[in-house]
Amino acid sequence: MAVDITLLFRASVKTVKTRNKALGVAVGGGVDGSRDELFRRSPRPKGDFSSRAREVISHIGKLRDFLLEHRKDYINAHSHILSEYGRMTDAERDQIDQDAQTFMRTCSEAIQQLRNQAHKETHSQQVREHRSAILDFTQDYLRRVCKLYSEQRAIRVKRVVDKKRLAKLEPEATARTREPGSSEEVSLDPSQDSGEKPVAEEHAEKIPAEAQPELGSWGDGKGEDELSPEEIQMFEQENQRLIGEMNSLFDEVRQIEGKVVEISRLQEIFTEKVLQQEAEIDSIHQLVVGATENIKEGNEDIREAIKNNAGFRVWVLFFLVMCSFSLLFLDWYDS
Amino acid sequence: AGQWMVGAKMAAASIRERQTVALKRMLNFNVPHVKNSTGEPVWKVLIYDRFGQDIISPLLSVKELRDMGITLHLLLHSDRDPIPDVPAVYFVMPTEENIDRMCQDLRNQLYESYYLNFISAISRSKLEDIANAALAANAVPQVAKVFDQYLNFITLEDDMFVLCNQNKELVSYRAINRPDITDTEMETVMDTIVDSLFCFFVTLGAVPIIRCSRGTAAEMVAVKLDKKLRENLRDARNSLFTGDTLGAGQFSFQRPLLVLVDRNIDLATPLHHTWTYQALVHDVLDFHLNRVNLEESSGLENTPAGARPKRKNKKSYDLTPVDKFWQKHKGSPFPEVAESVQQELESYRAQEDEVKRLKSIMGLEGEDEGAISMLSDNTAKLTSAVSSLPELLEKKRLIDLHTNVATAVLEHIKARKLDVYFEYEEKIMSKTTLDKSLLDIISDPDAGTPEDKMRLFLIYYISTQQAPSEADLEQYKKALTDAGCDLNPLQYIKQWKAFAKMASAPASYGNTTTKPLGLFSRVMNTGSQFVMEGVKNLVLKQQNLPVTRILDNLMEMKSNPETDDFRYFDPKMLRGNDSSVPRNKNPFQEAIVFVVGGGNYIEYQNLIDYIKGKPGKHILYGCSELFNATQFVKQCTQLGKF
């Protein structure tokens, strides 16, 4: 196990100090050492990069605290069984969602800015590596906090969907036998729906349509206080049929919903992978462009070389011809 | 009660886990490390020297360092630029040059705050040197914490450790056994070894009972270690073995047994040719600190005339505890390894095909009415396939790794006919009748390198009861020289044998039989890559090497002439005495075997096999340095020149 010898170190510092004083060796600053330290340290460039990075991190920390604080209310309010009234209205939840999103966007922009700045400033290799690692950490932190948020959101969306489904089904069961007015509720609910289940809506609309002739016959028969047994039987049969239809619809809808959730998850994974590949593809693109440039330049150089070669040959020929002419001339001159 | 359970579990925790935990705590500014998924990132810079690098590299990968928040990791003696606003964690040995460099860093004010961690305890005077430099640079408040980590040993496996890698020359077999060593040099060597062992026990958190053989270097180490442990225990205020720092050790009711043996009791094992995977890799390839370096020769195409010759690629692989295949098969005989790689490859291909099949199924989407129902299954399948992709990729990487390593090993085996050597040596060591004469093998030109022949002959020389006659010896020597061997190791072994004979009877190696199962036809039939034609499938029968036997005797408190006169030390007893009578009559549950002078994987594997047959018991194996046969022969050559 490790042994903490910091105290021992401080003791040795004291010993060395007293020894130095006894020997009369000046220790940089002496008694005013501490004050000098402060002065010495403040002009040192604090490095606004790291202070900015720390700012971003504290922002993200605030976001995280904010989300965690309201998380319980956010989720808890959905279970109607537990609490009589939701402590958070939907409007408040939407507000939270929006705030969180804008916050996350600003944070990621800030990180991007820092990255660009780090790129532009030329520093030694080590400092650069260090800075990019810091930015990676910050981004990872942001991603983790965003996951908190998206988890919450997913739960909320799921609960809303469940609630809507429940709300639709209950009135259905009771609508046929007693209040026709409740079918109005049914028709209202689908319209309120965020439009996630067009199939269900269609069917839901058909029901009010079907309910109309019922209403009609019902309305006609309203004068009579008693129903004939055949009509009761007919209504019961109709009931059963509608319940069966509703159940199958319900199942189908649930399946589709499950699939949609899965597909969205898959999409997330795929987008992640595609984004990862984007960087690689970019670099490959750069390499290819560079390679084509190099090849073009190479071609140019080869052409130059050929030309030079040809030119060289011409000169050699010329020289030889001149030499032979001069020889001939000298020979003629001499003879 | 929960604490007690944790304690009981930790008592058996491997030394690797403990060292990793200690390292992680150090990296976390010496505060216990707690994983928090929404924690704020804290960044730091890690500075180490070569010792620190050797300690950290088998335990933590670069990714794990990143996870701990380390942005940069640098060598102490490299050029480092000032990085303001970042705390720096130092992990160095307290040597003169390191201290000087650290003082320089303080003067240049490279970092914002300094967390100094010394691998082994720092002396008071050196601490004052740092204090002086800190004062001069007005940097005293910047030195945030100073710690003695007591981590001066390298853990390679869960239950195996080595003392050092950087200065193994200092504590090598040669250094300990050379005839011209002075007393002071010996003292230095012993002190180094004892320091590391002490750190080891501090990290393990237990005070062992020490037993060692008489009259050897091991005895010197035992005496010093006992003294050091005793001093530390007496000093109640600063003892490292009491209080919260100990934790788990208090809950284990049994103290471990430390068996200190000297390399000289068994010189045949380091020379032995081996047949298990890990030992083979260590023997044949370049393998140290869990990293194997392969030179891959590029393909066999003819290079066009005039072109530059293709460079051989150098590849290095890390064989880590995460690698499940390695953990399972590092002790298996080689043909088994080859077979398992094939199996893994096949299962991987099956999984790959599954994933590919999904592609074709997805093509049916929307065309079929039954597609909707199929779709729901397929999305589930697709999700699981996508999430299992990283696993598959990792598996493929491991399979590739092991295929390459095993192929390289196989090439060596085939080129040098190592299976023949292995079989022959086993026979020699177990004193069964030899079917081929030694001279034949030595004079055979295509069986093995000269070094292999030298090894074989040395093993023969070591294990025979009576020395061969002069004429025979001359014959052998001539054959060896013809084969190109250097005869110096033989010189040394002769001296050793003479000395060992005076001390005690040479150790016997027990009975063993090897059953060659002929050609490995099964492998060939499955069309494997590992065409092991001509390589015999040798089955290892359990045998106990001398070290294992000694351990067995001591652990089970058996009476045996070999171990009866071993010395007994108990640092916890008030009065130090040299009694050879053990006070404790119960068999030990935990034992640590330490070989002074060097060890190797063959012994390690043998110990592991031995302890597998005894559930509930644990063994740790350590040595002052880890060498393979080549290095050992080199050391013997140097020794033989005296």
Chai-1 contact restraints between the chains, C-beta under 6 A:
chainA,res_idxA,chainB,res_idxB,connection_type,confidence,min_distance_angstrom,max_distance_angstrom,comment,restraint_id
A,M1,B,T245,contact,1.0,0.0,6.0,A-B,restraint_1
A,A2,B,F147,contact,1.0,0.0,6.0,A-B,restraint_2
A,A2,B,Q149,contact,1.0,0.0,6.0,A-B,restraint_3
A,V3,B,D148,contact,1.0,0.0,6.0,A-B,restraint_4
A,D4,B,F147,contact,1.0,0.0,6.0,A-B,restraint_5
A,I5,B,V146,contact,1.0,0.0,6.0,A-B,restraint_6
A,I5,B,D148,contact,1.0,0.0,6.0,A-B,restraint_7
A,T6,B,K145,contact,1.0,0.0,6.0,A-B,restraint_8
A,T6,B,V146,contact,1.0,0.0,6.0,A-B,restraint_9
A,F9,B,L127,contact,1.0,0.0,6.0,A-B,restraint_10
A,F9,B,V146,contact,1.0,0.0,6.0,A-B,restraint_11
A,S12,B,L127,contact,1.0,0.0,6.0,A-B,restraint_12
A,S12,B,E128,contact,1.0,0.0,6.0,A-B,restraint_13
A,S12,B,A131,contact,1.0,0.0,6.0,A-B,restraint_14
A,V13,B,A131,contact,1.0,0.0,6.0,A-B,restraint_15
A,V13,B,V140,contact,1.0,0.0,6.0,A-B,restraint_16
A,V16,B,E128,contact,1.0,0.0,6.0,A-B,restraint_17
A,V16,B,A131,contact,1.0,0.0,6.0,A-B,restraint_18
A,V16,B,N132,contact,1.0,0.0,6.0,A-B,restraint_19
A,V16,B,L135,contact,1.0,0.0,6.0,A-B,restraint_20
A,V27,B,L135,contact,1.0,0.0,6.0,A-B,restraint_21
A,G28,B,A136,contact,1.0,0.0,6.0,A-B,restraint_22
A,G28,B,N138,contact,1.0,0.0,6.0,A-B,restraint_23
A,E37,B,N138,contact,1.0,0.0,6.0,A-B,restraint_24
A,G47,B,P84,contact,1.0,0.0,6.0,A-B,restraint_25
A,G47,B,D85,contact,1.0,0.0,6.0,A-B,restraint_26
A,S50,B,D85,contact,1.0,0.0,6.0,A-B,restraint_27
A,I57,B,E40,contact,1.0,0.0,6.0,A-B,restraint_28
A,G61,B,E40,contact,1.0,0.0,6.0,A-B,restraint_29
A,R64,B,T38,contact,1.0,0.0,6.0,A-B,restraint_30
A,S124,B,D81,contact,1.0,0.0,6.0,A-B,restraint_31
A,Q126,B,L72,contact,1.0,0.0,6.0,A-B,restraint_32
A,Q126,B,D81,contact,1.0,0.0,6.0,A-B,restraint_33
A,V127,B,D81,contact,1.0,0.0,6.0,A-B,restraint_34
A,V127,B,I83,contact,1.0,0.0,6.0,A-B,restraint_35
A,E129,B,L72,contact,1.0,0.0,6.0,A-B,restraint_36
A,H130,B,T71,contact,1.0,0.0,6.0,A-B,restraint_37
A,H130,B,L72,contact,1.0,0.0,6.0,A-B,restraint_38
A,H130,B,I83,contact,1.0,0.0,6.0,A-B,restraint_39
A,A133,B,T71,contact,1.0,0.0,6.0,A-B,restraint_40
A,I134,B,W43,contact,1.0,0.0,6.0,A-B,restraint_41
A,F137,B,P41,contact,1.0,0.0,6.0,A-B,restraint_42
A,Y141,B,P41,contact,1.0,0.0,6.0,A-B,restraint_43
A,R144,B,T38,contact,1.0,0.0,6.0,A-B,restraint_44
A,K259,B,T379,contact,1.0,0.0,6.0,A-B,restraint_45
A,E262,B,T379,contact,1.0,0.0,6.0,A-B,restraint_46
A,E262,B,T383,contact,1.0,0.0,6.0,A-B,restraint_47
A,I269,B,V386,contact,1.0,0.0,6.0,A-B,restraint_48
